[in-house]
Amino acid sequence: MNQFTQKFVESLRPPKLNEKQRERLLDLLAEGEPWKKQEIQHLINQEFDVKFHPNYLPRLLDDLGLSYAIPRTERPDRPENADEILDERVADAFTEDDGDEPHNKQPEDDSDNEWTLDDDVRTDGGTTVGFFDVSHPQPWDNSQRLYTVTEPTITRPLVKIDTPAAGFYALNGESVLQFPPNQEKEQICACFEEIREQNPGQRILLVLDNFSSHVCAHTRERAHELGIDLVFLPIGSPHLNPIESIWKSLKWESSPLIVEGAAEYRVLLDEIFTKLTDQLSFASSWIENHLNEFIQKLR
């Protein structure tokens, strides 16, 4: 029986699961996701006393609209209300009074140490919002599908980049890509200084994660001196930082390309980063969810 005939015969048979049973199956799958294929097979057998051929089951799951992908890992200490926490932190950053303590200052910091702006820093020209993160892109990636004539292998000069890439994805300013030698607090502050230099005259609202060199008092005070207010993401919530999508696209575009050395690869990364960060689409949902009511304050 050829494939066309088999599909025609199958179309004449009544479905093993009716519409109501399919809806019930979807509810069960949503409650217990993610699932292995064998687990779904067992669930259908137990719940509906129905068995599907292993070759047909993926077709059924595709018809039901299920996704088939590697689940994103989450930290166990990530709060369930991470979105609400970020909402509050963004709102706090936009609604602070001039007489309050510096935004970056925390209760445990030395109260006798007065934090002041650098003399040459201006923040009266509106607010620039951006996202900061550090990644380690490399000029190779075995997850890319490539065309071959014989065996699916390829030999390429693998250049290893020892230093990280620090990115600033600006919504309404100049995005910046840098390559600090490490992630120590002094280097993070140097990255902030470059961000300030590329975005003069405005207060900068910088969203970033809770890496130790980001949250330490040294970094928070230096950011204040530069007119940069830090908005820290809830713990274990990298999905709330749109620059993560920038990194994913950047790695995807750069990994198949063969480069001769680290310097050439950094130039390539800078070109791709500039192209990607010119697009607001990576942050469209973030703007809608966390920034809509403050849009007028960005001018």
One Martini backbone bead per residue (centre of mass of N, CA, C, O) as a GRO file, in nm:
protein
  299
    1MET     BB    1   0.092   0.039   0.027
    2ASN     BB    2   0.077   0.346  -0.035
    3GLN     BB    3   0.071   0.657   0.098
    4PHE     BB    4  -0.192   0.758  -0.028
    5THR     BB    5  -0.369   0.513   0.039
    6GLN     BB    6  -0.329   0.521   0.343
    7LYS     BB    7  -0.455   0.805   0.390
    8PHE     BB    8  -0.732   0.734   0.268
    9VAL     BB    9  -0.805   0.509   0.464
   10GLU     BB   10  -0.778   0.677   0.724
   11SER     BB   11  -1.006   0.887   0.644
   12LEU     BB   12  -1.241   0.660   0.674
   13ARG     BB   13  -1.180   0.643   0.959
   14PRO     BB   14  -1.249   0.666   1.267
   15PRO     BB   15  -1.157   0.823   1.528
   16LYS     BB   16  -1.020   0.731   1.832
   17LEU     BB   17  -1.067   1.040   1.897
   18ASN     BB   18  -1.272   1.257   1.989
   19GLU     BB   19  -1.329   1.581   2.047
   20LYS     BB   20  -1.360   1.559   2.356
   21GLN     BB   21  -1.104   1.384   2.403
   22ARG     BB   22  -0.903   1.589   2.291
   23GLU     BB   23  -0.961   1.809   2.497
   24ARG     BB   24  -0.885   1.636   2.741
   25LEU     BB   25  -0.594   1.581   2.656
   26LEU     BB   26  -0.497   1.873   2.653
   27ASP     BB   27  -0.546   1.926   2.953
   28LEU     BB   28  -0.352   1.706   3.059
   29LEU     BB   29  -0.096   1.811   2.916
   30ALA     BB   30  -0.098   2.096   3.046
   31GLU     BB   31  -0.070   1.997   3.347
   32GLY     BB   32   0.208   1.791   3.283
   33GLU     BB   33   0.416   1.952   3.160
   34PRO     BB   34   0.635   1.777   3.017
   35TRP     BB   35   0.665   1.522   2.751
   36LYS     BB   36   0.693   1.208   2.656
   37LYS     BB   37   0.590   0.997   2.419
   38GLN     BB   38   0.549   0.750   2.608
   39GLU     BB   39   0.371   0.900   2.815
   40ILE     BB   40   0.139   0.965   2.623
   41GLN     BB   41   0.071   0.680   2.547
   42HIS     BB   42  -0.002   0.594   2.835
   43LEU     BB   43  -0.222   0.803   2.889
   44ILE     BB   44  -0.418   0.716   2.661
   45ASN     BB   45  -0.451   0.427   2.761
   46GLN     BB   46  -0.560   0.495   3.049
   47GLU     BB   47  -0.791   0.713   2.977
   48PHE     BB   48  -0.909   0.567   2.674
   49ASP     BB   49  -0.828   0.285   2.571
   50VAL     BB   50  -0.583   0.369   2.366
   51LYS     BB   51  -0.390   0.287   2.067
   52PHE     BB   52  -0.095   0.402   1.909
   53HIS     BB   53   0.106   0.424   1.668
   54PRO     BB   54   0.424   0.547   1.679
   55ASN     BB   55   0.398   0.684   1.386
   56TYR     BB   56   0.121   0.848   1.457
   57LEU     BB   57   0.143   1.019   1.715
   58PRO     BB   58   0.290   1.276   1.603
   59ARG     BB   59   0.048   1.357   1.424
   60LEU     BB   60  -0.153   1.406   1.648
   61LEU     BB   61   0.015   1.620   1.806
   62ASP     BB   62   0.023   1.816   1.568
   63ASP     BB   63  -0.287   1.853   1.541
   64LEU     BB   64  -0.301   1.971   1.848
   65GLY     BB   65  -0.041   2.184   1.871
   66LEU     BB   66   0.220   2.076   1.958
   67SER     BB   67   0.533   2.105   2.088
   68TYR     BB   68   0.886   2.028   1.976
   69ALA     BB   69   1.116   2.077   2.241
   70ILE     BB   70   1.347   2.208   2.436
   71PRO     BB   71   1.335   2.277   2.745
   72ARG     BB   72   1.344   2.535   2.960
   73THR     BB   73   1.533   2.617   3.210
   74GLU     BB   74   1.482   2.646   3.572
   75ARG     BB   75   1.499   2.793   3.860
   76PRO     BB   76   1.385   2.710   4.179
   77ASP     BB   77   1.405   3.036   4.282
   78ARG     BB   78   1.191   3.129   4.102
   79PRO     BB   79   0.944   3.336   4.089
   80GLU     BB   80   0.608   3.332   4.003
   81ASN     BB   81   0.604   3.675   4.008
   82ALA     BB   82   0.819   3.807   3.810
   83ASP     BB   83   0.656   4.015   3.647
   84GLU     BB   84   0.557   4.183   3.891
   85ILE     BB   85   0.832   4.260   4.002
   86LEU     BB   86   0.927   4.413   3.751
   87ASP     BB   87   0.705   4.619   3.745
   88GLU     BB   88   0.782   4.753   4.016
   89ARG     BB   89   1.076   4.834   3.937
   90VAL     BB   90   1.006   5.014   3.701
   91ALA     BB   91   0.817   5.204   3.852
   92ASP     BB   92   1.024   5.303   4.060
   93ALA     BB   93   1.222   5.428   3.849
   94PHE     BB   94   0.993   5.643   3.740
   95THR     BB   95   0.874   5.754   4.051
   96GLU     BB   96   1.095   5.898   4.171
   97ASP     BB   97   1.220   6.123   4.383
   98ASP     BB   98   1.465   6.359   4.424
   99GLY     BB   99   1.484   6.309   4.752
  100ASP     BB  100   1.582   6.045   4.728
  101GLU     BB  101   1.759   5.796   4.723
  102PRO     BB  102   1.951   5.640   4.541
  103HIS     BB  103   1.851   5.390   4.345
  104ASN     BB  104   2.115   5.193   4.394
  105LYS     BB  105   2.068   5.212   4.686
  106GLN     BB  106   2.103   5.025   4.983
  107PRO     BB  107   2.051   4.966   5.314
  108GLU     BB  108   2.350   4.827   5.353
  109ASP     BB  109   2.474   5.079   5.290
  110ASP     BB  110   2.665   5.343   5.346
  111SER     BB  111   2.524   5.630   5.480
  112ASP     BB  112   2.792   5.823   5.477
  113ASN     BB  113   2.800   5.766   5.174
  114GLU     BB  114   2.798   5.988   4.915
  115TRP     BB  115   2.616   5.995   4.621
  116THR     BB  116   2.739   6.113   4.301
  117LEU     BB  117   2.767   6.284   4.026
  118ASP     BB  118   2.930   6.346   3.772
  119ASP     BB  119   3.016   6.649   3.643
  120ASP     BB  120   2.971   6.546   3.318
  121VAL     BB  121   2.678   6.454   3.394
  122ARG     BB  122   2.368   6.416   3.216
  123THR     BB  123   1.984   6.373   3.293
  124ASP     BB  124   1.772   6.599   3.135
  125GLY     BB  125   1.697   6.435   2.837
  126GLY     BB  126   1.573   6.190   2.965
  127THR     BB  127   1.518   5.834   2.877
  128THR     BB  128   1.713   5.544   2.864
  129VAL     BB  129   1.644   5.213   2.749
  130GLY     BB  130   1.807   4.904   2.860
  131PHE     BB  131   2.007   4.600   2.798
  132PHE     BB  132   2.209   4.380   2.999
  133ASP     BB  133   2.476   4.147   2.892
  134VAL     BB  134   2.655   3.833   2.912
  135SER     BB  135   2.848   3.650   2.669
  136HIS     BB  136   2.973   3.339   2.464
  137PRO     BB  137   3.050   3.353   2.170
  138GLN     BB  138   3.114   3.121   1.894
  139PRO     BB  139   3.270   3.004   1.578
  140TRP     BB  140   3.068   2.756   1.666
  141ASP     BB  141   2.806   2.502   1.566
  142ASN     BB  142   2.645   2.182   1.571
  143SER     BB  143   2.327   2.278   1.522
  144GLN     BB  144   2.377   2.321   1.237
  145ARG     BB  145   2.251   2.290   0.917
  146LEU     BB  146   2.419   2.117   0.650
  147TYR     BB  147   2.547   2.072   0.336
  148THR     BB  148   2.613   1.751   0.177
  149VAL     BB  149   2.739   1.479  -0.019
  150THR     BB  150   2.837   1.292   0.199
  151GLU     BB  151   2.949   1.327   0.479
  152PRO     BB  152   2.833   1.497   0.785
  153THR     BB  153   3.111   1.681   0.756
  154ILE     BB  154   3.347   1.938   0.891
  155THR     BB  155   3.630   2.143   0.828
  156ARG     BB  156   3.746   2.386   1.070
  157PRO     BB  157   3.867   2.667   1.204
  158LEU     BB  158   3.883   2.683   1.555
  159VAL     BB  159   3.797   2.967   1.725
  160LYS     BB  160   3.878   3.084   2.043
  161ILE     BB  161   3.700   3.281   2.282
  162ASP     BB  162   3.795   3.405   2.600
  163THR     BB  163   3.613   3.644   2.586
  164PRO     BB  164   3.355   3.828   2.645
  165ALA     BB  165   3.027   3.961   2.578
  166ALA     BB  166   2.900   4.298   2.602
  167GLY     BB  167   2.559   4.405   2.607
  168PHE     BB  168   2.361   4.688   2.470
  169TYR     BB  169   2.006   4.721   2.447
  170ALA     BB  170   1.848   4.982   2.288
  171LEU     BB  171   1.545   5.148   2.247
  172ASN     BB  172   1.644   5.492   2.261
  173GLY     BB  173   1.948   5.437   2.160
  174GLU     BB  174   2.278   5.322   2.193
  175SER     BB  175   2.419   5.048   2.109
  176VAL     BB  176   2.652   4.806   2.276
  177LEU     BB  177   2.969   4.642   2.205
  178GLN     BB  178   3.183   4.438   2.413
  179PHE     BB  179   3.534   4.311   2.525
  180PRO     BB  180   3.600   4.203   2.804
  181PRO     BB  181   3.830   4.014   2.985
  182ASN     BB  182   3.599   4.020   3.210
  183GLN     BB  183   3.351   4.010   3.503
  184GLU     BB  184   3.449   4.221   3.669
  185LYS     BB  185   3.359   4.511   3.818
  186GLU     BB  186   3.554   4.695   3.658
  187GLN     BB  187   3.456   4.601   3.375
  188ILE     BB  188   3.160   4.672   3.405
  189CYS     BB  189   3.210   4.975   3.451
  190ALA     BB  190   3.346   5.020   3.176
  191CYS     BB  191   3.091   4.955   3.018
  192PHE     BB  192   2.919   5.186   3.138
  193GLU     BB  193   3.099   5.414   3.030
  194GLU     BB  194   3.042   5.352   2.730
  195ILE     BB  195   2.739   5.386   2.741
  196ARG     BB  196   2.747   5.680   2.830
  197GLU     BB  197   2.911   5.792   2.588
  198GLN     BB  198   2.681   5.692   2.374
  199ASN     BB  199   2.461   5.828   2.606
  200PRO     BB  200   2.411   6.138   2.633
  201GLY     BB  201   2.197   6.347   2.848
  202GLN     BB  202   2.074   6.083   2.987
  203ARG     BB  203   1.898   5.879   3.146
  204ILE     BB  204   1.971   5.541   3.255
  205LEU     BB  205   1.792   5.236   3.205
  206LEU     BB  206   1.908   4.925   3.347
  207VAL     BB  207   1.870   4.595   3.251
  208LEU     BB  208   1.954   4.317   3.477
  209ASP     BB  209   2.117   4.089   3.642
  210ASN     BB  210   2.252   3.900   3.947
  211PHE     BB  211   2.534   3.929   3.918
  212SER     BB  212   2.783   3.996   4.133
  213SER     BB  213   2.912   4.243   3.959
  214HIS     BB  214   2.627   4.397   3.947
  215VAL     BB  215   2.532   4.413   4.272
  216CYS     BB  216   2.753   4.553   4.379
  217ALA     BB  217   2.844   4.847   4.525
  218HIS     BB  218   3.052   4.942   4.321
  219THR     BB  219   2.864   4.930   4.071
  220ARG     BB  220   2.622   5.097   4.177
  221GLU     BB  221   2.783   5.359   4.226
  222ARG     BB  222   2.902   5.399   3.944
  223ALA     BB  223   2.631   5.416   3.802
  224HIS     BB  224   2.535   5.669   3.946
  225GLU     BB  225   2.767   5.857   3.851
  226LEU     BB  226   2.655   5.798   3.538
  227GLY     BB  227   2.333   5.792   3.535
  228ILE     BB  228   2.264   5.482   3.623
  229ASP     BB  229   1.981   5.284   3.651
  230LEU     BB  230   1.909   4.985   3.817
  231VAL     BB  231   1.730   4.688   3.695
  232PHE     BB  232   1.655   4.402   3.851
  233LEU     BB  233   1.602   4.094   3.807
  234PRO     BB  234   1.463   3.834   3.885
  235ILE     BB  235   1.537   3.546   3.991
  236GLY     BB  236   1.565   3.335   3.726
  237SER     BB  237   1.488   3.570   3.465
  238PRO     BB  238   1.601   3.579   3.152
  239HIS     BB  239   1.323   3.606   2.988
  240LEU     BB  240   1.312   3.932   3.081
  241ASN     BB  241   1.555   3.963   2.865
  242PRO     BB  242   1.581   4.062   2.535
  243ILE     BB  243   1.890   4.002   2.483
  244GLU     BB  244   1.867   3.695   2.459
  245SER     BB  245   1.759   3.704   2.164
  246ILE     BB  246   2.005   3.836   2.046
  247TRP     BB  247   2.207   3.612   2.109
  248LYS     BB  248   2.068   3.385   1.956
  249SER     BB  249   2.085   3.521   1.674
  250LEU     BB  250   2.388   3.574   1.670
  251LYS     BB  251   2.481   3.278   1.692
  252TRP     BB  252   2.330   3.176   1.441
  253GLU     BB  253   2.473   3.369   1.230
  254SER     BB  254   2.790   3.314   1.317
  255SER     BB  255   2.859   3.000   1.337
  256PRO     BB  256   2.898   2.916   1.016
  257LEU     BB  257   3.139   3.104   1.010
  258ILE     BB  258   3.455   3.156   0.884
  259VAL     BB  259   3.750   3.228   1.073
  260GLU     BB  260   4.086   3.338   1.149
  261GLY     BB  261   4.004   3.515   1.414
  262ALA     BB  262   3.918   3.706   1.681
  263ALA     BB  263   3.907   3.983   1.543
  264GLU     BB  264   3.716   3.903   1.312
  265TYR     BB  265   3.484   3.802   1.495
  266ARG     BB  266   3.425   4.072   1.640
  267VAL     BB  267   3.346   4.228   1.389
  268LEU     BB  268   3.112   4.045   1.316
  269LEU     BB  269   2.950   4.080   1.579
  270ASP     BB  270   2.911   4.386   1.557
  271GLU     BB  271   2.746   4.381   1.297
  272ILE     BB  272   2.515   4.198   1.398
  273PHE     BB  273   2.438   4.358   1.652
  274THR     BB  274   2.358   4.618   1.507
  275LYS     BB  275   2.134   4.496   1.335
  276LEU     BB  276   1.956   4.377   1.565
  277THR     BB  277   1.934   4.646   1.755
  278ASP     BB  278   1.754   4.804   1.537
  279GLN     BB  279   1.539   4.620   1.662
  280LEU     BB  280   1.225   4.608   1.849
  281SER     BB  281   1.104   4.315   1.836
  282PHE     BB  282   1.260   4.184   2.081
  283ALA     BB  283   1.082   4.405   2.283
  284SER     BB  284   0.771   4.425   2.242
  285SER     BB  285   0.654   4.269   2.489
  286TRP     BB  286   0.805   4.429   2.706
  287ILE     BB  287   0.681   4.701   2.646
  288GLU     BB  288   0.385   4.615   2.687
  289ASN     BB  289   0.423   4.493   2.988
  290HIS     BB  290   0.643   4.738   3.127
  291LEU     BB  291   0.619   5.044   2.949
  292ASN     BB  292   0.361   5.187   2.848
  293GLU     BB  293   0.305   5.402   3.092
  294PHE     BB  294   0.620   5.538   3.026
  295ILE     BB  295   0.669   5.652   2.739
  296GLN     BB  296   0.655   5.969   2.791
  297LYS     BB  297   0.937   5.957   2.970
  298LEU     BB  298   1.143   5.918   2.718
  299ARG     BB  299   1.149   6.243   2.629
   0.00000   0.00000   0.00000
